[in-house]
Amino acid sequence: MKNIEEKQSSVYFLNGKGTDVWVKSSVPTILNLWSTIVLGKVNPLNKQLFLFADDYIQFLIDESEAEKERVQTLLIEGLIDKPKIKDKQGYIQINQALIIRLLDKIYSYLQNQTLSEKTLSLYNTISQHLQHTLDFIEDFFSNYFNRNEKVPDSYLNICKEDIQQQLKKINLILARNNTIDKNLANIIIRCVQKFANNITRTETYKTISDKQDFLNELLVEKALESNEAIRETLYYLNFNEECFISYEYNRLKQLTDSQSTKKEKIALLRFEQKLINQQSTKLKQWYSTNMPSLKEQLNVWIDEEVKFLQIDYTDLISDSHERSIEKKEVYVHVPFKGSEIYLLHKAFMDAGGATGETYKSLFEKTGSHLTNKNQKGFSTESLQKCSDKVDYEAKENVKRFLQKMIRNIDSY
C-alpha cells in the first residue's frame, strides 16, 4: 500500500484562482481514481454518461463510497511514513487542494439545469463523499490544514445563507431596542450586509472563519443590548472600519464641544483615551488588515486634538510686522474630479502610504490645497461625501493615471 501511495500520476485540476481552468500537475495516486471519475466518467462532456444504466450509476456511487474509505486510510498511512513536518504539511495540503478542485468541478456540473434525476443524484453523492473526506482532513490533520486555501464553491453557498440568517437575527435584536443609537445600529447592519454581498469564489478558510467569528461575537448574549455594550464588542473585535472610526471621532468631538475651557476639553479627552486603551481586544484580531488598529487610530486623533488645544496662539506671532503679513494660500491644480481625488486618497491610505494618519487628518492636510476646473480647495466634509460618487468611470480614470505613473517609473 505504501508503494501505491508514493507513485505519482499526471491529472488535470482547477488552478485555484476561482476560474474554470484546468492545468496538468503531478498529484498523489491516492486521489487518481476520484480524478478519473470526476474528470472523465461523470463529466457532462462524456456522452456515454447519459446512456448509463441504473446499475452502472450505482456502481459509480459504490466505487466512490469505497474510495472515501480507502483515501482516509492512505492519508493516515502516508502521513506516518513522512518523518519531516514540512513533508507532512505538503502531503496534506496537496491532497486538500485537489479535493477542493474536484468539489468545485462537481459543483460546476450541478449548475446544468437539464440534469436528469439520476445524474443529479450521482453528482450529489460523489460531492458528499469528497466533502466528507475534506472534513476528515480538516478535523484530523488540522495542524497541517491550509487555512489560506480557498473553500469549495458549495460551502460558500452555505456560508451566504448562514450570514443572511445571522443578519436577520441582528436586525431583529437592534429593532427591538429603542435605546440603541440608530447610527451605531446602521454601522453594524451595513457591515454584516457587506459580508453577505462581498463573498466571492476566492474566499479562504481563514477569511470565512474570521467573518463567522465576528458575527458570532455580535450574537453573544448582551453584546447588542446597549450602546456601550456594542462599542465594547466592536473594540474587542478591533473593528477598525472607517465608518466606526468616524462614529468615535464624532462622539469624542461632541463630548469636547460640551466643555467650556481648553483645560476641561483636554482632561476629558485624556479620560476617554484612558477608557479606550483599557478596552479589551481579542488577540491578533483585525477587521481591516490594511489599516492601523482601532485604538491606534483613535490615540493618534486624540493626541493631535490635545496638541491643538495646548497651543498658545500668542507665541505663534512674534511681532506686529509678522501679524501684518497676509498669508497667501498655496494651491495645486489637479485634473481630477472630487470622487477621483477621494479615490486616490483612499487607495494611498489603504496601501499604507501614510502610516499614523487617518482619512480625516489626511483630507485636512491636502484637500484644502487642491483645485480643479470646478472648485478651489476641498473641505474634509466634501471629500468624505465624494465617497458616494465613486463610479466605474472614476475608477477607470484613476487606474489609467496610476498605470501611466508605473510606466513612467519603469522608464526612468
ROTIBA-64119 format. One line per 10 residues: number of its first residue (from 0); their letters; for each residue x, y, z of C-alpha. Coordinates in steps of 0.5 Angstrom, whole numbers, padded with zeros to 4 digits. Example, Ala and Ser with C-alpha at 12.3 -4.5 7.8 and 13.67 -1.06 7.14 Angstrom:
<tortis>
0	as	0025/-0009/0016 ~ 0027/-0002/0014
</tortis>
This chain:
<tortis>
0	mknieekqss	0000/0000/0000 ~ 0006/0005/0001 ~ 0009/0004/-0006 ~ 0002/0005/-0009 ~ 0002/0012/-0005 ~ 0008/0014/-0007 ~ 0007/0013/-0014 ~ 0006/0020/-0018 ~ 0001/0021/-0023 ~ -0001/0027/-0028
10	vyflngkgtd	-0008/0029/-0028 ~ -0012/0036/-0029 ~ -0014/0040/-0024 ~ -0017/0047/-0022 ~ -0012/0052/-0022 ~ -0014/0055/-0015 ~ -0016/0062/-0017 ~ -0023/0061/-0018 ~ -0023/0060/-0025 ~ -0025/0054/-0029
20	vwvkssvpti	-0018/0053/-0032 ~ -0015/0046/-0031 ~ -0008/0045/-0031 ~ -0003/0039/-0032 ~ 0000/0037/-0025 ~ 0003/0031/-0021 ~ -0001/0029/-0015 ~ -0001/0023/-0011 ~ -0005/0017/-0014 ~ -0009/0016/-0008
30	lnlwstivlg	-0014/0021/-0011 ~ -0013/0019/-0018 ~ -0019/0014/-0018 ~ -0023/0020/-0016 ~ -0020/0025/-0021 ~ -0022/0019/-0026 ~ -0029/0019/-0024 ~ -0030/0027/-0024 ~ -0026/0029/-0030 ~ -0028/0023/-0034
40	kvnplnkqlf	-0033/0018/-0032 ~ -0038/0023/-0030 ~ -0036/0029/-0034 ~ -0042/0032/-0038 ~ -0038/0032/-0044 ~ -0038/0025/-0044 ~ -0044/0023/-0048 ~ -0044/0016/-0045 ~ -0046/0019/-0038 ~ -0053/0020/-0041
50	lfaddyiqfl	-0053/0013/-0043 ~ -0051/0010/-0037 ~ -0056/0005/-0034 ~ -0058/0005/-0027 ~ -0054/-0001/-0025 ~ -0048/0003/-0027 ~ -0050/0009/-0024 ~ -0050/0005/-0017 ~ -0043/0002/-0019 ~ -0040/0009/-0019
60	ideseaeker	-0043/0011/-0013 ~ -0041/0005/-0009 ~ -0034/0006/-0012 ~ -0034/0013/-0010 ~ -0036/0011/-0003 ~ -0030/0005/-0003 ~ -0026/0011/-0005 ~ -0028/0015/0001 ~ -0026/0010/0006 ~ -0019/0008/0002
70	vqtlliegli	-0017/0015/0002 ~ -0018/0016/0009 ~ -0013/0010/0011 ~ -0008/0012/0006 ~ -0008/0019/0008 ~ -0006/0017/0015 ~ -0001/0012/0013 ~ 0002/0017/0008 ~ 0003/0022/0014 ~ 0006/0017/0019
80	dkpkikdkqg	0011/0015/0013 ~ 0014/0022/0013 ~ 0019/0024/0018 ~ 0019/0031/0017 ~ 0014/0036/0019 ~ 0015/0040/0012 ~ 0014/0034/0008 ~ 0007/0032/0012 ~ 0005/0039/0011 ~ 0006/0039/0004
90	yiqinqalii	0003/0032/0003 ~ -0004/0034/0007 ~ -0004/0041/0003 ~ -0003/0038/-0004 ~ -0009/0033/-0002 ~ -0013/0038/0001 ~ -0012/0043/-0005 ~ -0014/0037/-0010 ~ -0020/0035/-0007 ~ -0023/0042/-0007
100	rlldkiysyl	-0022/0043/-0014 ~ -0025/0036/-0015 ~ -0031/0039/-0011 ~ -0031/0045/-0015 ~ -0032/0041/-0021 ~ -0038/0037/-0019 ~ -0041/0044/-0017 ~ -0040/0047/-0024 ~ -0043/0040/-0027 ~ -0049/0041/-0022
110	qnqtlsektl	-0051/0048/-0025 ~ -0053/0045/-0031 ~ -0061/0046/-0031 ~ -0062/0040/-0035 ~ -0059/0034/-0031 ~ -0064/0028/-0030 ~ -0065/0026/-0023 ~ -0061/0020/-0023 ~ -0055/0024/-0026 ~ -0056/0030/-0020
120	slyntisqhl	-0056/0024/-0015 ~ -0050/0022/-0018 ~ -0046/0028/-0017 ~ -0049/0030/-0010 ~ -0047/0023/-0008 ~ -0040/0024/-0010 ~ -0040/0031/-0008 ~ -0042/0029/-0001 ~ -0036/0023/-0001 ~ -0031/0029/-0003
130	qhtldfiedf	-0033/0034/0002 ~ -0033/0028/0008 ~ -0026/0027/0006 ~ -0024/0034/0006 ~ -0028/0035/0013 ~ -0024/0029/0015 ~ -0017/0032/0013 ~ -0019/0039/0017 ~ -0021/0035/0023 ~ -0015/0030/0024
140	fsnyfnrnek	-0010/0034/0021 ~ -0011/0041/0023 ~ -0004/0043/0024 ~ -0002/0042/0017 ~ -0009/0044/0014 ~ -0008/0050/0010 ~ -0013/0056/0012 ~ -0011/0060/0006 ~ -0013/0055/0001 ~ -0020/0057/-0002
150	vpdsylnick	-0026/0054/0001 ~ -0031/0050/-0004 ~ -0036/0053/-0008 ~ -0041/0049/-0005 ~ -0039/0051/0002 ~ -0039/0059/0000 ~ -0047/0058/-0001 ~ -0048/0055/0006 ~ -0044/0061/0009 ~ -0048/0066/0005
160	ediqqqlkki	-0054/0063/0008 ~ -0052/0063/0015 ~ -0050/0070/0014 ~ -0056/0072/0012 ~ -0060/0069/0018 ~ -0055/0072/0023 ~ -0056/0079/0019 ~ -0064/0078/0021 ~ -0062/0076/0028 ~ -0058/0082/0029
170	nlilarnnti	-0063/0087/0025 ~ -0069/0084/0030 ~ -0065/0085/0036 ~ -0063/0092/0034 ~ -0070/0094/0032 ~ -0073/0091/0039 ~ -0068/0096/0043 ~ -0070/0103/0042 ~ -0065/0106/0047 ~ -0059/0104/0041
180	dknlaniiir	-0056/0110/0037 ~ -0059/0109/0030 ~ -0052/0111/0027 ~ -0049/0106/0031 ~ -0054/0100/0029 ~ -0053/0102/0022 ~ -0046/0101/0022 ~ -0047/0094/0024 ~ -0052/0093/0020 ~ -0048/0095/0014
190	cvqkfannit	-0042/0092/0016 ~ -0046/0085/0016 ~ -0049/0086/0010 ~ -0043/0088/0007 ~ -0040/0081/0009 ~ -0046/0078/0005 ~ -0045/0082/-0001 ~ -0038/0081/-0002 ~ -0037/0074/-0001 ~ -0033/0071/-0007
200	rtetyktisd	-0030/0065/-0010 ~ -0023/0067/-0008 ~ -0025/0067/0000 ~ -0021/0062/0004 ~ -0022/0058/0010 ~ -0019/0064/0014 ~ -0023/0070/0012 ~ -0029/0066/0012 ~ -0027/0064/0019 ~ -0026/0071/0021
210	kqdflnellv	-0033/0073/0019 ~ -0036/0068/0022 ~ -0033/0069/0029 ~ -0034/0077/0028 ~ -0042/0075/0027 ~ -0042/0070/0033 ~ -0039/0075/0038 ~ -0044/0080/0036 ~ -0050/0075/0037 ~ -0047/0073/0044
220	ekalesneai	-0052/0075/0050 ~ -0052/0082/0052 ~ -0047/0084/0046 ~ -0052/0089/0043 ~ -0056/0091/0049 ~ -0054/0098/0049 ~ -0049/0103/0046 ~ -0044/0102/0051 ~ -0044/0094/0050 ~ -0044/0095/0043
230	retlyylnfn	-0038/0099/0043 ~ -0034/0094/0048 ~ -0036/0089/0043 ~ -0033/0093/0037 ~ -0027/0095/0041 ~ -0026/0087/0043 ~ -0026/0085/0035 ~ -0021/0091/0033 ~ -0027/0094/0029 ~ -0022/0099/0025
240	eecfisyeyn	-0027/0100/0020 ~ -0028/0107/0017 ~ -0035/0108/0019 ~ -0034/0106/0026 ~ -0027/0111/0027 ~ -0032/0117/0024 ~ -0037/0115/0029 ~ -0032/0115/0035 ~ -0029/0122/0032 ~ -0036/0125/0032
250	rlkqltdsqs	-0037/0122/0039 ~ -0031/0125/0042 ~ -0032/0132/0039 ~ -0039/0132/0042 ~ -0036/0131/0049 ~ -0031/0136/0048 ~ -0035/0141/0045 ~ -0040/0141/0051 ~ -0034/0143/0055 ~ -0033/0151/0056
260	tkkekiallr	-0025/0151/0057 ~ -0019/0148/0054 ~ -0017/0145/0060 ~ -0023/0142/0061 ~ -0023/0139/0054 ~ -0016/0136/0055 ~ -0018/0133/0061 ~ -0024/0130/0058 ~ -0020/0127/0052 ~ -0015/0124/0056
270	feqklinqqs	-0020/0121/0061 ~ -0023/0118/0054 ~ -0017/0116/0052 ~ -0015/0112/0058 ~ -0022/0109/0058 ~ -0021/0107/0050 ~ -0014/0104/0052 ~ -0017/0100/0058 ~ -0022/0096/0053 ~ -0020/0089/0052
280	tklkqwystn	-0018/0087/0045 ~ -0018/0080/0042 ~ -0011/0077/0041 ~ -0009/0078/0033 ~ -0016/0081/0031 ~ -0016/0085/0026 ~ -0023/0087/0022 ~ -0019/0091/0016 ~ -0012/0088/0016 ~ -0010/0094/0011
290	mpslkeqlnv	-0011/0100/0017 ~ -0008/0101/0023 ~ -0012/0098/0029 ~ -0018/0102/0032 ~ -0014/0104/0039 ~ -0008/0106/0035 ~ -0012/0111/0030 ~ -0016/0114/0036 ~ -0010/0115/0040 ~ -0007/0119/0034
300	wideevkflq	-0013/0123/0033 ~ -0014/0125/0041 ~ -0006/0126/0041 ~ -0007/0131/0036 ~ -0013/0134/0039 ~ -0009/0135/0045 ~ -0003/0139/0042 ~ -0008/0143/0038 ~ -0012/0145/0045 ~ -0005/0146/0048
310	idytdlisds	-0003/0151/0043 ~ -0002/0159/0046 ~ -0003/0163/0040 ~ 0001/0169/0043 ~ 0007/0165/0042 ~ 0006/0164/0034 ~ 0006/0171/0033 ~ 0013/0175/0035 ~ 0012/0182/0033 ~ 0007/0187/0029
320	hersiekkev	0011/0186/0023 ~ 0009/0179/0022 ~ 0002/0180/0024 ~ 0001/0185/0018 ~ 0004/0180/0013 ~ -0002/0177/0010 ~ -0001/0169/0009 ~ -0002/0167/0002 ~ -0006/0161/0000 ~ -0002/0155/-0004
330	yvhvpfkgse	-0006/0151/-0009 ~ -0004/0145/-0013 ~ -0008/0144/-0019 ~ -0010/0137/-0021 ~ -0014/0134/-0027 ~ -0019/0130/-0022 ~ -0026/0130/-0020 ~ -0028/0130/-0013 ~ -0029/0123/-0013 ~ -0023/0121/-0016
340	iyllhkafmd	-0019/0126/-0011 ~ -0022/0122/-0006 ~ -0021/0115/-0009 ~ -0013/0117/-0010 ~ -0013/0119/-0002 ~ -0017/0112/0000 ~ -0012/0108/-0004 ~ -0006/0112/-0002 ~ -0008/0110/0006 ~ -0010/0103/0005
350	aggatgetyk	-0004/0102/0002 ~ 0000/0104/0008 ~ 0002/0111/0005 ~ 0001/0115/0011 ~ 0002/0111/0017 ~ 0000/0114/0023 ~ -0005/0119/0019 ~ -0013/0118/0019 ~ -0017/0119/0013 ~ -0020/0126/0016
360	slfektgshl	-0013/0128/0018 ~ -0010/0127/0011 ~ -0016/0130/0008 ~ -0015/0136/0012 ~ -0008/0137/0010 ~ -0008/0136/0003 ~ -0015/0137/0001 ~ -0015/0145/0002 ~ -0009/0146/-0002 ~ -0012/0142/-0008
370	tnknqkgfst	-0016/0145/-0014 ~ -0019/0143/-0021 ~ -0023/0147/-0026 ~ -0029/0147/-0022 ~ -0027/0148/-0015 ~ -0022/0152/-0011 ~ -0020/0148/-0005 ~ -0024/0142/-0002 ~ -0026/0141/0005 ~ -0026/0135/0009
380	eslqkcsdkv	-0033/0134/0009 ~ -0034/0135/0002 ~ -0028/0130/0000 ~ -0032/0125/0005 ~ -0038/0126/0001 ~ -0035/0124/-0005 ~ -0034/0117/-0003 ~ -0042/0116/-0005 ~ -0040/0119/-0012 ~ -0035/0114/-0014
390	dyeakenvkr	-0037/0110/-0020 ~ -0034/0106/-0026 ~ -0031/0112/-0030 ~ -0028/0115/-0023 ~ -0024/0108/-0022 ~ -0022/0107/-0029 ~ -0019/0115/-0030 ~ -0015/0114/-0023 ~ -0013/0107/-0026 ~ -0010/0110/-0032
400	flqkmirnid	-0007/0115/-0029 ~ -0003/0110/-0024 ~ -0002/0106/-0030 ~ 0002/0112/-0033 ~ 0006/0113/-0027 ~ 0008/0106/-0027 ~ 0010/0106/-0034 ~ 0014/0113/-0033 ~ 0018/0110/-0027 ~ 0020/0104/-0031
410	sy	0023/0108/-0036 ~ 0027/0113/-0031
</tortis>
